Amino acid sequence: MTLLIRYLLREHLRIFGLCLVGLTTIYLIVDFVESLSAIRRNCAMFCGTSS
């Protein structure tokens, strides 16, 4: 592999990795926010508090 090919491959993989981590983080945050009402409702039942 030439130096240019290795450089381009490394840069593309770096950008791909950053996008993958960013999208995974966004997915987990959205999933947590959507589940938050169920979490609060179940905690209210088990913890004896009301919301």
PLY file of the C-alpha trace (Angstrom):
ply
format ascii 1.0
element vertex 51
property float x
property float y
property float z
element edge 50
property int vertex1
property int vertex2
end_header
0.00 0.00 0.00
1.24 3.42 -0.82
1.52 6.13 1.75
-1.39 8.06 0.21
-3.73 5.04 0.32
-2.88 4.36 3.98
-3.47 8.02 4.87
-6.84 8.13 3.09
-7.94 4.83 4.62
-6.94 5.99 8.11
-8.82 9.28 7.73
-11.97 7.61 6.41
-11.93 5.04 9.21
-11.43 7.80 11.77
-14.44 9.72 10.48
-16.49 6.51 10.32
-15.58 5.72 13.93
-16.53 9.20 15.13
-19.88 9.01 13.32
-20.55 5.55 14.74
-19.82 6.67 18.30
-21.90 9.84 17.86
-24.91 8.05 16.42
-24.74 5.36 19.10
-24.64 8.03 21.80
-27.62 9.86 20.30
-29.55 6.59 20.05
-28.88 5.73 23.70
-29.90 9.20 24.90
-33.14 9.14 22.90
-33.93 5.62 24.12
-33.32 6.66 27.73
-35.50 9.76 27.42
-38.32 7.71 25.89
-38.06 5.17 28.72
-37.87 7.81 31.44
-41.63 8.00 32.06
-41.85 4.21 32.50
-38.85 4.28 34.82
-40.42 7.02 36.94
-43.79 5.24 36.99
-42.23 1.93 38.10
-40.11 3.65 40.73
-43.21 5.37 42.06
-44.89 1.98 42.48
-41.91 0.30 44.15
-40.51 3.22 46.13
-43.85 4.33 47.55
-43.60 7.89 46.22
-46.07 9.59 43.95
-45.32 11.78 40.94
0 1
1 2
2 3
3 4
4 5
5 6
6 7
7 8
8 9
9 10
10 11
11 12
12 13
13 14
14 15
15 16
16 17
17 18
18 19
19 20
20 21
21 22
22 23
23 24
24 25
25 26
26 27
27 28
28 29
29 30
30 31
31 32
32 33
33 34
34 35
35 36
36 37
37 38
38 39
39 40
40 41
41 42
42 43
43 44
44 45
45 46
46 47
47 48
48 49
49 50
